[in-house]
Amino acid sequence: MNVKIFGIKNCDTMKKAMKWLDSNNITYEFHDYKKEGIDDEWLKRWCGLVPWDTLLNTRGTTWRKLSDDERSNVDEEKACELMKTYPSLVKRPVLVDYTGQVYVGFSEAQYQGIKF
């Protein structure tokens, strides 16, 4: 498996992550889930490897635009459904390394610790 990074092309955090990967000569495949959506299989896998509350972006405008009903009583199942329906609710970036390990968000320190 190659390194794959998921996110939205215009996201500033995505730009930083991809710039870091490029400057460190790390080859990756980019999946823009705003354009391509999120595959159920990927989302289930991520939710199985990363706590759903780490994966769910509750700071963005998409979350704030949800109805009170949609934002209430969120559990893993509901979070995964919301992320499937609204891909912008997935924190960015999600990086999957060649071993299948999943990393959410970006910091240079975190990426330096990944064995690419």
C-alpha positions in Angstrom: 0.0 0.0 0.0 1.3 3.4 -0.9 0.9 6.5 1.3 -2.5 8.1 0.7 -3.6 11.4 2.0 -7.3 12.4 2.2 -8.8 15.8 2.6 -9.9 18.9 0.7 -7.5 20.6 -1.7 -8.2 24.1 -0.6 -7.7 23.4 3.2 -4.7 25.3 4.6 -3.8 22.3 6.8 -3.9 20.0 3.8 -1.6 22.4 1.9 0.9 22.3 4.8 0.8 18.5 5.0 1.3 18.1 1.3 4.1 20.7 1.2 5.8 18.8 4.0 5.5 15.5 2.2 6.7 17.1 -1.1 9.7 18.7 0.6 10.6 15.4 2.2 10.4 13.6 -1.1 7.6 11.3 0.1 5.4 10.0 -2.8 1.7 10.0 -2.0 -1.7 9.7 -3.6 -4.2 12.5 -2.8 -7.9 11.8 -2.4 -10.1 14.9 -2.4 -13.1 13.8 -0.6 -15.0 17.0 -1.3 -14.9 16.0 -5.0 -14.6 12.2 -4.8 -16.6 11.6 -1.6 -15.6 9.1 1.1 -15.8 5.4 0.5 -17.8 3.5 3.2 -14.9 1.0 3.5 -12.4 3.8 4.2 -14.6 5.5 6.7 -15.4 2.3 8.6 -11.7 1.4 8.7 -10.7 4.8 10.0 -13.5 4.7 12.7 -12.1 1.3 13.7 -8.6 2.6 14.1 -9.1 6.1 15.4 -11.5 7.3 18.0 -14.5 8.8 16.2 -14.3 12.0 18.2 -10.7 12.5 16.9 -11.9 12.0 13.3 -15.0 14.2 13.6 -14.4 17.9 12.9 -16.6 19.9 15.3 -14.8 23.2 14.8 -15.7 23.9 11.2 -18.6 25.7 9.6 -20.1 22.4 8.3 -20.6 21.3 12.0 -22.0 24.7 13.0 -24.5 24.6 10.1 -25.9 21.2 11.2 -29.3 21.2 13.0 -29.3 20.9 16.8 -30.9 17.4 16.2 -28.0 16.3 14.0 -25.4 17.6 16.5 -27.1 16.0 19.6 -26.3 12.6 21.0 -23.5 11.8 18.7 -22.0 8.4 19.0 -19.7 6.4 16.8 -22.4 5.2 14.4 -24.0 8.7 14.1 -20.6 10.4 13.7 -19.7 8.0 10.8 -23.0 8.6 9.1 -22.6 12.4 9.4 -19.0 12.2 8.0 -20.3 10.1 5.1 -23.1 12.6 4.4 -20.9 15.7 5.0 -17.3 14.9 4.0 -16.2 18.3 5.3 -16.8 16.9 8.8 -13.8 14.7 8.6 -10.8 16.3 10.2 -8.0 17.0 7.7 -5.8 15.6 6.7 -6.2 11.9 7.1 -3.0 10.1 6.2 -2.8 6.3 5.7 0.8 5.0 5.5 2.0 2.0 3.7 1.2 -0.3 6.7 -2.4 0.9 6.9 -1.8 3.1 10.0 -4.0 6.1 10.2 -2.9 9.6 11.2 -5.4 12.5 11.7 -4.4 16.1 11.5 -1.0 17.5 10.7 2.0 18.6 12.7 5.6 18.4 11.6 6.5 16.5 14.7 3.8 13.9 14.1 4.9 13.4 10.5 8.6 13.2 11.4 7.7 10.3 13.6 6.1 8.3 10.8 8.3 5.7 9.1 7.6 6.4 5.4 
